[in-house]
């Protein structure tokens, strides 16, 4: 299930990812879920973005080859 994030004036992909996932490097998950806004660099206030729920393997900071199988 996905959540919704409402942008604030000046938000950027990396800052939103940090707010919702605690890691700015996960911004590609947000961009994949919101392709209609992928060209936006700095957001205006009030846009609704889909925030996908990440699986356990997506929330780890280890590279895929170090995660092992679980």
PDB file of N, CA, C and O in Angstrom:
ATOM      1  N   UNK A   1       0.849  -1.188   0.000  1.00  0.00           N
ATOM      2  CA  UNK A   1       0.000   0.000   0.000  1.00  0.00           C
ATOM      3  C   UNK A   1       0.885   1.238   0.000  1.00  0.00           C
ATOM      4  O   UNK A   1       1.928   1.263   0.653  1.00  0.00           O
ATOM      5  N   UNK A   2       0.475   2.245  -0.719  1.00  0.00           N
ATOM      6  CA  UNK A   2       1.261   3.467  -0.840  1.00  0.00           C
ATOM      7  C   UNK A   2       0.630   4.587   0.002  1.00  0.00           C
ATOM      8  O   UNK A   2      -0.578   4.611   0.237  1.00  0.00           O
ATOM      9  N   UNK A   3       1.468   5.485   0.432  1.00  0.00           N
ATOM     10  CA  UNK A   3       1.022   6.682   1.138  1.00  0.00           C
ATOM     11  C   UNK A   3       1.042   7.850   0.165  1.00  0.00           C
ATOM     12  O   UNK A   3       1.491   7.719  -0.973  1.00  0.00           O
ATOM     13  N   UNK A   4       0.555   8.983   0.622  1.00  0.00           N
ATOM     14  CA  UNK A   4       0.558  10.209  -0.173  1.00  0.00           C
ATOM     15  C   UNK A   4       1.390  11.252   0.571  1.00  0.00           C
ATOM     16  O   UNK A   4       1.269  11.410   1.786  1.00  0.00           O
ATOM     17  N   UNK A   5       2.231  11.958  -0.175  1.00  0.00           N
ATOM     18  CA  UNK A   5       3.002  13.076   0.373  1.00  0.00           C
ATOM     19  C   UNK A   5       2.544  14.336  -0.361  1.00  0.00           C
ATOM     20  O   UNK A   5       2.505  14.356  -1.591  1.00  0.00           O
ATOM     21  N   UNK A   6       2.201  15.372   0.377  1.00  0.00           N
ATOM     22  CA  UNK A   6       1.819  16.648  -0.208  1.00  0.00           C
ATOM     23  C   UNK A   6       3.035  17.562  -0.174  1.00  0.00           C
ATOM     24  O   UNK A   6       3.598  17.836   0.886  1.00  0.00           O
ATOM     25  N   UNK A   7       3.430  18.031  -1.360  1.00  0.00           N
ATOM     26  CA  UNK A   7       4.651  18.835  -1.458  1.00  0.00           C
ATOM     27  C   UNK A   7       4.492  20.193  -0.788  1.00  0.00           C
ATOM     28  O   UNK A   7       3.399  20.746  -0.668  1.00  0.00           O
ATOM     29  N   UNK A   8       5.637  20.692  -0.365  1.00  0.00           N
ATOM     30  CA  UNK A   8       5.750  22.046   0.153  1.00  0.00           C
ATOM     31  C   UNK A   8       6.587  22.833  -0.845  1.00  0.00           C
ATOM     32  O   UNK A   8       7.452  22.263  -1.509  1.00  0.00           O
ATOM     33  N   UNK A   9       6.348  24.111  -0.957  1.00  0.00           N
ATOM     34  CA  UNK A   9       7.098  24.957  -1.883  1.00  0.00           C
ATOM     35  C   UNK A   9       8.596  24.755  -1.681  1.00  0.00           C
ATOM     36  O   UNK A   9       9.103  24.886  -0.567  1.00  0.00           O
ATOM     37  N   UNK A  10       9.299  24.435  -2.768  1.00  0.00           N
ATOM     38  CA  UNK A  10      10.746  24.262  -2.695  1.00  0.00           C
ATOM     39  C   UNK A  10      11.208  22.833  -2.476  1.00  0.00           C
ATOM     40  O   UNK A  10      12.408  22.564  -2.525  1.00  0.00           O
ATOM     41  N   UNK A  11      10.279  21.904  -2.235  1.00  0.00           N
ATOM     42  CA  UNK A  11      10.667  20.497  -2.086  1.00  0.00           C
ATOM     43  C   UNK A  11      11.382  20.007  -3.344  1.00  0.00           C
ATOM     44  O   UNK A  11      11.073  20.435  -4.456  1.00  0.00           O
ATOM     45  N   UNK A  12      12.332  19.113  -3.150  1.00  0.00           N
ATOM     46  CA  UNK A  12      13.026  18.455  -4.256  1.00  0.00           C
ATOM     47  C   UNK A  12      12.984  16.957  -3.992  1.00  0.00           C
ATOM     48  O   UNK A  12      12.752  16.528  -2.862  1.00  0.00           O
ATOM     49  N   UNK A  13      13.209  16.156  -5.040  1.00  0.00           N
ATOM     50  CA  UNK A  13      13.101  14.700  -4.917  1.00  0.00           C
ATOM     51  C   UNK A  13      13.927  14.145  -3.770  1.00  0.00           C
ATOM     52  O   UNK A  13      13.428  13.338  -2.986  1.00  0.00           O
ATOM     53  N   UNK A  14      15.177  14.561  -3.659  1.00  0.00           N
ATOM     54  CA  UNK A  14      16.043  13.989  -2.626  1.00  0.00           C
ATOM     55  C   UNK A  14      15.575  14.356  -1.224  1.00  0.00           C
ATOM     56  O   UNK A  14      15.650  13.538  -0.307  1.00  0.00           O
ATOM     57  N   UNK A  15      15.095  15.577  -1.058  1.00  0.00           N
ATOM     58  CA  UNK A  15      14.613  16.000   0.265  1.00  0.00           C
ATOM     59  C   UNK A  15      13.339  15.253   0.652  1.00  0.00           C
ATOM     60  O   UNK A  15      13.158  14.886   1.813  1.00  0.00           O
ATOM     61  N   UNK A  16      12.461  15.030  -0.319  1.00  0.00           N
ATOM     62  CA  UNK A  16      11.236  14.275  -0.038  1.00  0.00           C
ATOM     63  C   UNK A  16      11.585  12.841   0.339  1.00  0.00           C
ATOM     64  O   UNK A  16      11.027  12.291   1.289  1.00  0.00           O
ATOM     65  N   UNK A  17      12.506  12.237  -0.402  1.00  0.00           N
ATOM     66  CA  UNK A  17      12.927  10.866  -0.087  1.00  0.00           C
ATOM     67  C   UNK A  17      13.507  10.793   1.317  1.00  0.00           C
ATOM     68  O   UNK A  17      13.256   9.831   2.043  1.00  0.00           O
ATOM     69  N   UNK A  18      14.273  11.793   1.700  1.00  0.00           N
ATOM     70  CA  UNK A  18      14.841  11.798   3.053  1.00  0.00           C
ATOM     71  C   UNK A  18      13.730  11.904   4.097  1.00  0.00           C
ATOM     72  O   UNK A  18      13.781  11.239   5.132  1.00  0.00           O
ATOM     73  N   UNK A  19      12.727  12.739   3.826  1.00  0.00           N
ATOM     74  CA  UNK A  19      11.612  12.907   4.769  1.00  0.00           C
ATOM     75  C   UNK A  19      10.810  11.614   4.928  1.00  0.00           C
ATOM     76  O   UNK A  19      10.448  11.238   6.043  1.00  0.00           O
ATOM     77  N   UNK A  20      10.533  10.935   3.811  1.00  0.00           N
ATOM     78  CA  UNK A  20       9.637   9.778   3.893  1.00  0.00           C
ATOM     79  C   UNK A  20      10.351   8.456   4.126  1.00  0.00           C
ATOM     80  O   UNK A  20       9.779   7.537   4.712  1.00  0.00           O
ATOM     81  N   UNK A  21      11.618   8.348   3.665  1.00  0.00           N
ATOM     82  CA  UNK A  21      12.357   7.088   3.804  1.00  0.00           C
ATOM     83  C   UNK A  21      13.581   7.196   4.708  1.00  0.00           C
ATOM     84  O   UNK A  21      14.160   6.180   5.094  1.00  0.00           O
ATOM     85  N   UNK A  22      13.978   8.422   5.046  1.00  0.00           N
ATOM     86  CA  UNK A  22      15.180   8.597   5.853  1.00  0.00           C
ATOM     87  C   UNK A  22      16.458   8.436   5.041  1.00  0.00           C
ATOM     88  O   UNK A  22      17.539   8.292   5.611  1.00  0.00           O
ATOM     89  N   UNK A  23      16.343   8.458   3.705  1.00  0.00           N
ATOM     90  CA  UNK A  23      17.496   8.248   2.837  1.00  0.00           C
ATOM     91  C   UNK A  23      17.236   8.928   1.496  1.00  0.00           C
ATOM     92  O   UNK A  23      16.356   8.511   0.742  1.00  0.00           O
ATOM     93  N   UNK A  24      18.002   9.970   1.203  1.00  0.00           N
ATOM     94  CA  UNK A  24      17.798  10.712  -0.048  1.00  0.00           C
ATOM     95  C   UNK A  24      18.121   9.884  -1.291  1.00  0.00           C
ATOM     96  O   UNK A  24      17.659  10.203  -2.387  1.00  0.00           O
ATOM     97  N   UNK A  25      18.908   8.826  -1.125  1.00  0.00           N
ATOM     98  CA  UNK A  25      19.258   7.984  -2.261  1.00  0.00           C
ATOM     99  C   UNK A  25      18.123   7.062  -2.705  1.00  0.00           C
ATOM    100  O   UNK A  25      18.265   6.345  -3.696  1.00  0.00           O
ATOM    101  N   UNK A  26      17.016   7.072  -1.994  1.00  0.00           N
ATOM    102  CA  UNK A  26      15.850   6.274  -2.377  1.00  0.00           C
ATOM    103  C   UNK A  26      14.857   7.085  -3.213  1.00  0.00           C
ATOM    104  O   UNK A  26      13.719   6.662  -3.415  1.00  0.00           O
ATOM    105  N   UNK A  27      15.292   8.251  -3.698  1.00  0.00           N
ATOM    106  CA  UNK A  27      14.383   9.098  -4.471  1.00  0.00           C
ATOM    107  C   UNK A  27      13.910   8.431  -5.758  1.00  0.00           C
ATOM    108  O   UNK A  27      12.849   8.784  -6.273  1.00  0.00           O
ATOM    109  N   UNK A  28      14.667   7.478  -6.288  1.00  0.00           N
ATOM    110  CA  UNK A  28      14.241   6.812  -7.528  1.00  0.00           C
ATOM    111  C   UNK A  28      12.931   6.037  -7.336  1.00  0.00           C
ATOM    112  O   UNK A  28      12.179   5.865  -8.296  1.00  0.00           O
ATOM    113  N   UNK A  29      12.643   5.566  -6.112  1.00  0.00           N
ATOM    114  CA  UNK A  29      11.366   4.894  -5.861  1.00  0.00           C
ATOM    115  C   UNK A  29      10.213   5.886  -6.002  1.00  0.00           C
ATOM    116  O   UNK A  29       9.161   5.559  -6.551  1.00  0.00           O
ATOM    117  N   UNK A  30      10.424   7.097  -5.501  1.00  0.00           N
ATOM    118  CA  UNK A  30       9.406   8.140  -5.634  1.00  0.00           C
ATOM    119  C   UNK A  30       9.213   8.530  -7.092  1.00  0.00           C
ATOM    120  O   UNK A  30       8.083   8.690  -7.555  1.00  0.00           O
ATOM    121  N   UNK A  31      10.309   8.681  -7.806  1.00  0.00           N
ATOM    122  CA  UNK A  31      10.243   9.087  -9.206  1.00  0.00           C
ATOM    123  C   UNK A  31       9.546   8.014 -10.055  1.00  0.00           C
ATOM    124  O   UNK A  31       8.765   8.341 -10.949  1.00  0.00           O
ATOM    125  N   UNK A  32       9.823   6.760  -9.781  1.00  0.00           N
ATOM    126  CA  UNK A  32       9.172   5.663 -10.512  1.00  0.00           C
ATOM    127  C   UNK A  32       7.659   5.656 -10.280  1.00  0.00           C
ATOM    128  O   UNK A  32       6.887   5.323 -11.180  1.00  0.00           O
ATOM    129  N   UNK A  33       7.245   6.023  -9.072  1.00  0.00           N
ATOM    130  CA  UNK A  33       5.828   6.001  -8.722  1.00  0.00           C
ATOM    131  C   UNK A  33       5.083   7.263  -9.166  1.00  0.00           C
ATOM    132  O   UNK A  33       3.854   7.308  -9.132  1.00  0.00           O
ATOM    133  N   UNK A  34       5.830   8.279  -9.579  1.00  0.00           N
ATOM    134  CA  UNK A  34       5.226   9.566  -9.940  1.00  0.00           C
ATOM    135  C   UNK A  34       5.791  10.062 -11.265  1.00  0.00           C
ATOM    136  O   UNK A  34       6.285  11.186 -11.357  1.00  0.00           O
ATOM    137  N   UNK A  35       5.715   9.230 -12.272  1.00  0.00           N
ATOM    138  CA  UNK A  35       6.338   9.530 -13.570  1.00  0.00           C
ATOM    139  C   UNK A  35       5.832  10.825 -14.202  1.00  0.00           C
ATOM    140  O   UNK A  35       6.558  11.457 -14.968  1.00  0.00           O
ATOM    141  N   UNK A  36       4.614  11.224 -13.897  1.00  0.00           N
ATOM    142  CA  UNK A  36       4.075  12.457 -14.470  1.00  0.00           C
ATOM    143  C   UNK A  36       4.799  13.712 -13.955  1.00  0.00           C
ATOM    144  O   UNK A  36       4.665  14.789 -14.535  1.00  0.00           O
ATOM    145  N   UNK A  37       5.560  13.567 -12.873  1.00  0.00           N
ATOM    146  CA  UNK A  37       6.291  14.705 -12.292  1.00  0.00           C
ATOM    147  C   UNK A  37       7.808  14.535 -12.391  1.00  0.00           C
ATOM    148  O   UNK A  37       8.555  15.309 -11.792  1.00  0.00           O
ATOM    149  N   UNK A  38       8.266  13.542 -13.130  1.00  0.00           N
ATOM    150  CA  UNK A  38       9.693  13.212 -13.147  1.00  0.00           C
ATOM    151  C   UNK A  38      10.552  14.362 -13.686  1.00  0.00           C
ATOM    152  O   UNK A  38      11.733  14.448 -13.350  1.00  0.00           O
ATOM    153  N   UNK A  39       9.992  15.234 -14.501  1.00  0.00           N
ATOM    154  CA  UNK A  39      10.741  16.373 -15.039  1.00  0.00           C
ATOM    155  C   UNK A  39      10.833  17.533 -14.042  1.00  0.00           C
ATOM    156  O   UNK A  39      11.593  18.478 -14.257  1.00  0.00           O
ATOM    157  N   UNK A  40      10.072  17.464 -12.969  1.00  0.00           N
ATOM    158  CA  UNK A  40      10.079  18.537 -11.970  1.00  0.00           C
ATOM    159  C   UNK A  40      11.334  18.440 -11.110  1.00  0.00           C
ATOM    160  O   UNK A  40      11.699  17.368 -10.628  1.00  0.00           O
ATOM    161  N   UNK A  41      11.976  19.575 -10.933  1.00  0.00           N
ATOM    162  CA  UNK A  41      13.173  19.629 -10.091  1.00  0.00           C
ATOM    163  C   UNK A  41      12.821  20.221  -8.734  1.00  0.00           C
ATOM    164  O   UNK A  41      13.154  19.652  -7.694  1.00  0.00           O
ATOM    165  N   UNK A  42      12.148  21.365  -8.751  1.00  0.00           N
ATOM    166  CA  UNK A  42      11.713  22.030  -7.518  1.00  0.00           C
ATOM    167  C   UNK A  42      10.189  22.095  -7.554  1.00  0.00           C
ATOM    168  O   UNK A  42       9.603  22.661  -8.477  1.00  0.00           O
ATOM    169  N   UNK A  43       9.562  21.514  -6.549  1.00  0.00           N
ATOM    170  CA  UNK A  43       8.106  21.393  -6.532  1.00  0.00           C
ATOM    171  C   UNK A  43       7.426  22.647  -5.991  1.00  0.00           C
ATOM    172  O   UNK A  43       7.954  23.330  -5.113  1.00  0.00           O
ATOM    173  N   UNK A  44       6.246  22.934  -6.532  1.00  0.00           N
ATOM    174  CA  UNK A  44       5.391  23.937  -5.914  1.00  0.00           C
ATOM    175  C   UNK A  44       4.664  23.292  -4.723  1.00  0.00           C
ATOM    176  O   UNK A  44       4.725  22.076  -4.541  1.00  0.00           O
ATOM    177  N   UNK A  45       4.002  24.085  -3.943  1.00  0.00           N
ATOM    178  CA  UNK A  45       3.237  23.551  -2.813  1.00  0.00           C
ATOM    179  C   UNK A  45       1.954  22.887  -3.304  1.00  0.00           C
ATOM    180  O   UNK A  45       1.340  23.335  -4.272  1.00  0.00           O
ATOM    181  N   UNK A  46       1.562  21.819  -2.624  1.00  0.00           N
ATOM    182  CA  UNK A  46       0.253  21.239  -2.823  1.00  0.00           C
ATOM    183  C   UNK A  46       0.120  20.079  -3.786  1.00  0.00           C
ATOM    184  O   UNK A  46      -0.986  19.567  -3.960  1.00  0.00           O
ATOM    185  N   UNK A  47       1.203  19.637  -4.425  1.00  0.00           N
ATOM    186  CA  UNK A  47       1.103  18.459  -5.293  1.00  0.00           C
ATOM    187  C   UNK A  47       1.031  17.202  -4.434  1.00  0.00           C
ATOM    188  O   UNK A  47       1.691  17.111  -3.399  1.00  0.00           O
ATOM    189  N   UNK A  48       0.240  16.249  -4.863  1.00  0.00           N
ATOM    190  CA  UNK A  48       0.114  14.970  -4.160  1.00  0.00           C
ATOM    191  C   UNK A  48       0.994  13.952  -4.858  1.00  0.00           C
ATOM    192  O   UNK A  48       0.789  13.659  -6.036  1.00  0.00           O
ATOM    193  N   UNK A  49       1.968  13.411  -4.149  1.00  0.00           N
ATOM    194  CA  UNK A  49       2.856  12.389  -4.694  1.00  0.00           C
ATOM    195  C   UNK A  49       2.582  11.054  -4.019  1.00  0.00           C
ATOM    196  O   UNK A  49       2.334  10.990  -2.815  1.00  0.00           O
ATOM    197  N   UNK A  50       2.630   9.998  -4.805  1.00  0.00           N
ATOM    198  CA  UNK A  50       2.494   8.651  -4.272  1.00  0.00           C
ATOM    199  C   UNK A  50       3.816   8.229  -3.661  1.00  0.00           C
ATOM    200  O   UNK A  50       4.870   8.371  -4.282  1.00  0.00           O
ATOM    201  N   UNK A  51       3.758   7.710  -2.443  1.00  0.00           N
ATOM    202  CA  UNK A  51       4.949   7.228  -1.738  1.00  0.00           C
ATOM    203  C   UNK A  51       4.803   5.720  -1.576  1.00  0.00           C
ATOM    204  O   UNK A  51       4.074   5.254  -0.700  1.00  0.00           O
ATOM    205  N   UNK A  52       5.504   4.948  -2.432  1.00  0.00           N
ATOM    206  CA  UNK A  52       5.372   3.497  -2.330  1.00  0.00           C
ATOM    207  C   UNK A  52       5.969   2.952  -1.028  1.00  0.00           C
ATOM    208  O   UNK A  52       6.966   3.463  -0.519  1.00  0.00           O
ATOM    209  N   UNK A  53       5.342   1.922  -0.518  1.00  0.00           N
ATOM    210  CA  UNK A  53       5.874   1.217   0.634  1.00  0.00           C
ATOM    211  C   UNK A  53       7.001   0.317   0.147  1.00  0.00           C
ATOM    212  O   UNK A  53       6.823  -0.446  -0.803  1.00  0.00           O
ATOM    213  N   UNK A  54       8.149   0.402   0.786  1.00  0.00           N
ATOM    214  CA  UNK A  54       9.306  -0.377   0.365  1.00  0.00           C
ATOM    215  C   UNK A  54       9.370  -1.700   1.112  1.00  0.00           C
ATOM    216  O   UNK A  54       9.001  -1.792   2.282  1.00  0.00           O
ATOM    217  N   UNK A  55       9.844  -2.716   0.413  1.00  0.00           N
ATOM    218  CA  UNK A  55      10.034  -4.025   1.035  1.00  0.00           C
ATOM    219  C   UNK A  55      11.280  -3.982   1.907  1.00  0.00           C
ATOM    220  O   UNK A  55      12.056  -3.029   1.835  1.00  0.00           O
ATOM    221  N   UNK A  56      11.471  -4.989   2.715  1.00  0.00           N
ATOM    222  CA  UNK A  56      12.637  -5.048   3.601  1.00  0.00           C
ATOM    223  C   UNK A  56      13.939  -5.002   2.812  1.00  0.00           C
ATOM    224  O   UNK A  56      14.900  -4.367   3.246  1.00  0.00           O
ATOM    225  N   UNK A  57      13.983  -5.668   1.656  1.00  0.00           N
ATOM    226  CA  UNK A  57      15.222  -5.669   0.866  1.00  0.00           C
ATOM    227  C   UNK A  57      15.498  -4.295   0.266  1.00  0.00           C
ATOM    228  O   UNK A  57      16.652  -3.960  -0.001  1.00  0.00           O
ATOM    229  N   UNK A  58      14.453  -3.494   0.050  1.00  0.00           N
ATOM    230  CA  UNK A  58      14.639  -2.156  -0.498  1.00  0.00           C
ATOM    231  C   UNK A  58      15.036  -1.135   0.568  1.00  0.00           C
ATOM    232  O   UNK A  58      15.546  -0.064   0.241  1.00  0.00           O
ATOM    233  N   UNK A  59      14.809  -1.457   1.817  1.00  0.00           N
ATOM    234  CA  UNK A  59      15.124  -0.495   2.870  1.00  0.00           C
ATOM    235  C   UNK A  59      16.529  -0.652   3.426  1.00  0.00           C
ATOM    236  O   UNK A  59      16.995   0.211   4.170  1.00  0.00           O
ATOM    237  N   UNK A  60      17.202  -1.717   3.085  1.00  0.00           N
ATOM    238  CA  UNK A  60      18.566  -1.899   3.566  1.00  0.00           C
ATOM    239  C   UNK A  60      19.524  -1.026   2.765  1.00  0.00           C
ATOM    240  O   UNK A  60      19.271  -0.734   1.596  1.00  0.00           O
ATOM    241  N   UNK A  61      20.607  -0.617   3.381  1.00  0.00           N
ATOM    242  CA  UNK A  61      21.606   0.196   2.697  1.00  0.00           C
ATOM    243  C   UNK A  61      22.720  -0.653   2.086  1.00  0.00           C
ATOM    244  O   UNK A  61      23.658  -0.117   1.496  1.00  0.00           O
ATOM    245  N   UNK A  62      22.620  -1.968   2.226  1.00  0.00           N
ATOM    246  CA  UNK A  62      23.619  -2.836   1.645  1.00  0.00           C
ATOM    247  C   UNK A  62      23.359  -3.002   0.150  1.00  0.00           C
ATOM    248  O   UNK A  62      22.204  -3.013  -0.276  1.00  0.00           O
ATOM    249  N   UNK A  63      24.409  -3.132  -0.648  1.00  0.00           N
ATOM    250  CA  UNK A  63      24.192  -3.415  -2.067  1.00  0.00           C
ATOM    251  C   UNK A  63      23.568  -4.799  -2.236  1.00  0.00           C
ATOM    252  O   UNK A  63      23.727  -5.653  -1.364  1.00  0.00           O
ATOM    253  N   UNK A  64      22.859  -5.034  -3.346  1.00  0.00           N
ATOM    254  CA  UNK A  64      22.146  -6.312  -3.530  1.00  0.00           C
ATOM    255  C   UNK A  64      23.015  -7.552  -3.350  1.00  0.00           C
ATOM    256  O   UNK A  64      22.551  -8.545  -2.789  1.00  0.00           O
ATOM    257  N   UNK A  65      24.254  -7.518  -3.807  1.00  0.00           N
ATOM    258  CA  UNK A  65      25.103  -8.714  -3.718  1.00  0.00           C
ATOM    259  C   UNK A  65      25.547  -9.020  -2.281  1.00  0.00           C
ATOM    260  O   UNK A  65      26.053 -10.110  -2.014  1.00  0.00           O
ATOM    261  N   UNK A  66      25.363  -8.067  -1.350  1.00  0.00           N
ATOM    262  CA  UNK A  66      25.728  -8.310   0.041  1.00  0.00           C
ATOM    263  C   UNK A  66      24.531  -8.626   0.926  1.00  0.00           C
ATOM    264  O   UNK A  66      24.702  -8.959   2.099  1.00  0.00           O
ATOM    265  N   UNK A  67      23.316  -8.526   0.380  1.00  0.00           N
ATOM    266  CA  UNK A  67      22.108  -8.736   1.176  1.00  0.00           C
ATOM    267  C   UNK A  67      21.849 -10.209   1.466  1.00  0.00           C
ATOM    268  O   UNK A  67      21.247 -10.540   2.487  1.00  0.00           O
ATOM    269  N   UNK A  68      22.287 -11.079   0.598  1.00  0.00           N
ATOM    270  CA  UNK A  68      22.013 -12.499   0.788  1.00  0.00           C
ATOM    271  C   UNK A  68      20.558 -12.803   0.499  1.00  0.00           C
ATOM    272  O   UNK A  68      19.788 -11.897   0.177  1.00  0.00           O
ATOM    273  N   UNK A  69      20.183 -14.018   0.604  1.00  0.00           N
ATOM    274  CA  UNK A  69      18.778 -14.366   0.384  1.00  0.00           C
ATOM    275  C   UNK A  69      18.119 -14.616   1.719  1.00  0.00           C
ATOM    276  O   UNK A  69      18.688 -15.247   2.609  1.00  0.00           O
ATOM    277  N   UNK A  70      16.908 -14.105   1.839  1.00  0.00           N
ATOM    278  CA  UNK A  70      16.179 -14.321   3.089  1.00  0.00           C
ATOM    279  C   UNK A  70      14.776 -14.756   2.820  1.00  0.00           C
ATOM    280  O   UNK A  70      14.010 -14.985   3.756  1.00  0.00           O
TER     281      UNK A  70
END
